């Protein structure tokens, strides 16, 4: 007798287009369950309720996805750029048409406020549109010959199969930023989304299929990360691996890829400083620092982890910042609060640990500091003042809604403290003094510096960090070139 499991009704069933909800992996143009029948449950972080199950493929099935991508590469790599551009453009248009459903999927599986989810869908779609246009850009480059009677050219060619590993905090944008660049370059793709937020990636695969991407060109493989990804790191047919996630996991992938000498693109952890100098527009500095700290409920690699304020304006900044933090709303994503749930229990415990450690070492708790009554994975927006240098929060990525404020006395001191980290993704500077802005921007050892503002990212800019915040750049022309290799041709016409 066959036993059938029964499940509660999923909130995803309420989409305008329920076909966007896919439970299987997308491999070689087909929707594939795991041969073992194994599946991974997905829950809503806001209330812990069951959302759905997705197929958990085996290592052998993961290798089969590389087979499909490798087989498709021969034709995709020589497809006319105009045709690749047309297909990407159609994928973009479908994303915009289904924006509301895609945002709802994200809220249900990731928890972020609906306005942020809608913004992410626009952001994610922008990468596809941008790379649809960039598809036509790579050209043969002529070089003045250093040899008599020789003609010299540089060709940009697609690397081959690209493995993409994406995180849960931006489940749509991190996939399109990588995939659109790889596909525009002529690579084929095997992608693995986080098991905590797979439905966003599978919905994008559904739209890619509708857009007409050929079988095997874009594959999404779901399941447990070690099972799915390790075969890719060992497979010599995978020529480039792009990963967004923690520095710890990035180091592991770096080691695993060494045997096949892959090209690596890595956007890893961040520990962003905010530096507010006296003379800054204080209202703007507070408003922008609030954005830098609390966007995505603090679960953002660009999130402000250390907020340094010059002592002459420190008390005023602290007062205004604390009042703004106390005014933040907390709740479930579809109610569009300022702060949603954190992703899992581990994330909540990290907030508790960082708050306790800072208080034990002498910091002052000005607001928050505990779990929120909205649910087990909610944490109160928190402000810690006078945080001592040896507090863990000033050295470890917090990834949550806890702000650490620190006074400083001199420009030299704050720049030294800002740079005293293994991370180097983004830094924020607030000042009205152009000479100070120049000195600080020049001295900061970060891949991106934002001055008097928070939002700096977008499809046309090269996103990436220094030191152990990553390798390479995503977005812009550099993001496409990362999926290509240069062939040098020297011809003698005889």
N, C-alpha and C positions, 0 to 999 in steps of 0.2 A: 504494500500500500504506500503510495507517495504522499509525503507530508508537505503541505504548503504553508509557508510562513505568511502571516498577515501583518500589515503595517498600518499605522495611523495615516490619515490623510496628510499629505505634505503641503506646507504653505506655498510651495512652488507650483502647485496645481492651479493657483489663482492667476497665473500669468495670462496676458492677452493672447500670447502665442505659446501654448504649452509644449509645442514641439522643440522649443529651445532647451527644455529640460532633458538631458541625456545622462543615462546611467552607465553607459559603456565607453570604453576607450575608442578612439578613432584612429584606425591603422590601415594604411593602404586603401583609403577611400571607403572603408567599411566600419560599421560599429561593432565592436568586439567585446564580448564578455570574457571573463577568465575561464579557461578550460576547467579549472578546479572548482569553479563556482564561488570562489572566495570573493568577498566584498568588504568594503570599508564603510562604516556608518558616518554620516555627517550630521552634526547637531548645530543648532542655533545658539551662539554664545550668549545671547540676551536672556534666554529662558531655559536653555538646555534641552529644548524639544527636538525630536527627531525631524530631520529635513529630508533625508533620503540616503540611498546607498549607491556607491560607485564600484565598478569592477576593480578588483585588485589583481593585476596581471603578474605573472611569474617572470623570472629572469629570462627564461627561454622565449616567452612572448614579447618581452622587452627587446630582445635581440632581433626578433622578427620585425619589429617596427623599424630597426636600422636597415634590415633587408629591403623593406618597402621604400624607405627614403633613398637608399643607395641605388635601387633599380630606377627610381624616378629621376634621379639626378642627371642621368645622361641626356634626357630630353629637356628637362626644365632648364638646365644650365645653358642650353643653346636656343631656348625660346626667345623670340625677339623681345627686346626691352619694352617695346610698345605694347606687346601682348601681356607681359607680366604687369605692366603699369595698369592696363585695363582691368585685369582681374583684381589687383589690389584696390583699385578705385571702387570696384563694385563691392568688395568686402567692407570698405569704409562706409559706403552708402547704406548697406544693410545694418551696420552697427548703429548709424544715426537713426534709421527707421525704427529700430527696436530698442532705442535708448532706455525707455522706461522699464521694460522687462529686464534688460541687462542690469540696470541699477537695482531693481527689486531683488534679483537673484543675489547680488552682492550683499545687500543689507541682510538678507536672511541667513547667508552662510558665513558672513564676516562680521556683521554687527555695526558697521559704520553708519552714521547718520545719512539719511536719504539724499540730502543736498550734496554731501561729499561724494556719495556714490554716483550721482548724476554727473558731477564734475569729473570724476574719474573716467566715466565712459566717454565723455567728450575728449579728455586728455588722451585716453587710449586710442580713440579713433583718429586723433590728429597724427599719431605716428604712422598709421597706415596711409593716410592721405599724403603726408610728407614724403614717405618713401616711394609711394606710387609716382610722385613727380621726380624723385631722385633716381629712379630706375634708369632713366635715359642719360644720366650725367656721366658715369664712368666711361672714359674714352681712352683710346690708345694715345700715349704721350710720346711725342718726339723728343729726342735728346741730341744735342749737338755732338757729333761723333768725335772721338779722340783718336780714331784710326783712319788712315787714308783709304778712300774707296769703300768705306763701310757705312751702312745705314743703321742707326740705333733706334729702337723703340722699347717702350715699357708697356706691357699689357696688364690690365687688372682682370683676374679671373676668379670665379667663385671657388671657395676652398673645397666644398663637398658637402657632406652631411653635417649639419649643425645641431648639437644637443643643447636644449634650453631648459633651465631649471628655475622655476619662479616661486616667489614667496606668497604668503597668505595676506599680507597687509595691503597690497595693491594687485589683486588677482587678475585684473584685466589689463591694466596699463603695463605691468612688467612683462606680460606675454607679448603684447603688440609691439612694444618698443624693441624687443629682440627679434620677434618673428618677421615683422615687416621689413626690417633691415636685411635680415638673412635672405628672405625671399626675393627682395629687390636685387640683391647681389647675384642671385642665381643659385643659391644654396637650397637644399631641401632640409626639412626640419623634423626632429623628434623632440617633443616638449613634454616635460613632467611638471604639472602643477602641484602645489601643496595639497596633501590629502585632507586638510582642514577646509580648503576652499576650491574644490575641483569643478563645481558646476559652472562657474564663470568661464573657465577655460573651455569646457565642453560646449557651452553655448556659442563661444567664438568659433569652435570647430564646425558646429552646425552651420553657422553663417558663412564660413569659408567654403564649405561644401556647396551651399546655395550660390555662392559667388562664382563657382566653376573652377576652383583650384583643382588641378588634376590629381588623381589618386596617388598617394605616396608622397606628395609634395609637402603636405602639412599633417603631421601625426601628433596626436595627444594621447599619452600613455599614463594611466592612473594606477595608483597602488601605493605600496610602501616605498619610500625614497631609496633606502639602501638596495632593495631588490631591483628597482627599476633602473637606477642611475649607474650602479657599479658596472654592469655589462657595457654601458656606453663609454665609461672611462677606459675600459680595457680594449675596446674595439678600434682597430686602426682605421676603419672606414669613417669613423667620426673624427673629423679633422679640426673642429673648433667646438669648444664648450663655453657657454655663457651662463653665469650663475649670479643670482641675487639672493643674498642671505647673510648669515652671520660670518664673521671672520673665522671662527673656529671651524665651521663646515667648509669654508673656502680653503683653508689650509689642507684639510683632508682631501678635497677634490684635487688640489694642486699636486699632492703627492700621488694620488691614484692615476692622474693623467700623465705623469712623467714617463712611464714606460712606453707610451705611444707618441710622446712629444707633440701634444696638441697645442693649438693656439688657444689661449684662455682670455675670456673677458669676464671680469669679476667686479661686481658692485657689492661691497661687504659692509661691515658695521660702520657706524658713525658715532661721534661724541662731540656734537657741535657746540662751540662756544658762542654766546652772544656777548658783545662788548659794547657797553653804553658809556660814552665819554660825556663829561660835563659840556654843556653848550648844545647837546643834541636836542632835537624837538622831542620833549618828554612825552607828550601825548602820542605822537607817532611811535616812539620807541616802545612804549607800553603796549600799544595796540598790535604792533608787528611782532613783538616778543610773545604775546599771547598766541598769535597764529603759529609762530615757530614752535611753541611748546605743546599746544593742545590739539593741533590738527590730527585727525585720525586717532583721537583719544591718546595722543602721545606715542602711538605705535608707528613711528616713521623714522627711517634712517637719517632724515634731514632734521629731526626734532631737536630742539634746544635742550641740551643736557646740563650746561653750565652757564649761568647768567651772571656776568661780571659787570658791576655798576660802579662808576667812579664815586668816591666817598662823598664828595660835595653834594651830589644829587641822590645818593643812595636811599636815604630815608623817604624822600618824596617818591622815588620810583617804587620802593617796596610798598608804600601805602596804596598807591594807585594800582599796582599790579595785584596786590592781595584783594582789593575791592573788586577788581575785574574777575578774578578767579572765583571769588565767592558768588558772583552773579551767574556763573556758568550753569546751564541746565544739564541734567543727567537723565538718560532714559533709553528706551528702545529706538532703533534706527528709524523706523517708519514714522515715529513722532517727531523726527528731525531735531533731536537735542544737540547741545554743543559737545557732549561727551557720551559715547556709547560704551558697551562692554569691552573688556579686554578679551584676548583670543582664547586664553585657557587659564587653568589654575596656576600653572607655573609662572605666568606673567603677573598674576595678582600677588603671589608670594614674593616675587622680586620687588614689587613696590613696598610691601610690608618690611622686607629686609632692609631696603635702602633707607626708608624712613627711620626705622629703629636704630640703625647704625649711625645715622647722622645725629639723631637726638642724643644717643649715648655719648657722642663725641662733642656735644655742646651746641648743636644747631638749635634754632628756635622754630617751633611749629606755629605758623600763623593761621593756617586753616587746613581743613581736611585731615589726612593722615590715616584714614581707616577705610575699610570696605564700605561700599554704599548700600543702602537698604534696597536699591532697585533690583539687586540679584547677586548671586554668588560671584560673578565675574566682573562686577562693577567696583570701581575704586573712586573715592572722593577726589576731586581736583585739589591738589595739595601744594602749599607753599612752605618751603623751608628757608629761613633767613640765617645769615651769618654762618653759613656752612663751612666747617673747618677743612683745611687742605687734605687731611688724611681720611676724610669720609669717602666711603665706597662710591657714592653717587657722583663724585667728581672725577672718577677714574673708570667707571663701568657704564656701559650703555643701559639706561633705565627702561626705555621703551614703554612708557606709561605716563599718566597725568600727574607727575610729581616734579615740581620746579625747585631748583636749588639756586639761591641767590647769594652772591658773595661780593663784598666791597673790595675795591682796589684803590691804590694811591698814585701809581705812576704808569705811564704808557709802557715803559720797559718791563715793569713787573707783570702787567696783564698779558702782554704779548708772549712773554716767557711761559706764563701759566697756561695760556691758550694752546700753545704748541707742545706742551708737556704731555703728550698722549701718543699712543701707537696709531691712532686714527687720524685721518686727514680728508674728510669728505667735504664738509661745508662749514663756513664760519659766517657770523653775522656781525656787522659793525654799524654803530649809530653815532654819527658826528656831523657837525656842520662845518668843520675845519678841513678844507681841501688838502692841506699839507699833511694833517694827521691821517686823513683817509688814505692818502697815497702811501704813507709810511706803514700803516697797519696792513693795508692790502698787500703790499710788497713783502712784509715780514711773515704773514700768516702762512703756515705750511698746510694749506688745504686746496683741494682741486677746484673749489668754487667759493667765491666770497660774495655775499650779498650786502649792499650798503644802503642803509635806511629803508630796507624793505625785506620781505620774507620770500615771496614767490619769485623764483628764478628759473624754474625748470620749464621745459617745453620741447617740442620736436626739433626745432632748429638749433638747439644748443648741445654741446658735447658734455654729457653728464658723466661724472666720475670723480674719483678721489686720488689722494696721494697716500704714501706709506701703506699701512695694512688696511686701508679702506678700499683697496681694489686695484685692478689692472685694466687698462684700456678705457675707452669711452663709449657711451651709448647715446643715440640721438645724433642729429646733425650729419654732415658728410662723413665725419670720422666713424660714426656708428655703422654705416654701410661698408666703409673700407675695412673695418675690423673683420668682416666675413669674406674678404678677398685676399688674394696673394698676387705678388708682382712677378711676372715673367719678363725677363730681359731677352730681347731678340737683337742679334747683331748680324746683319746681312751683307754679303758681298755679291753684287749682281754679276760679277765675272766679266 
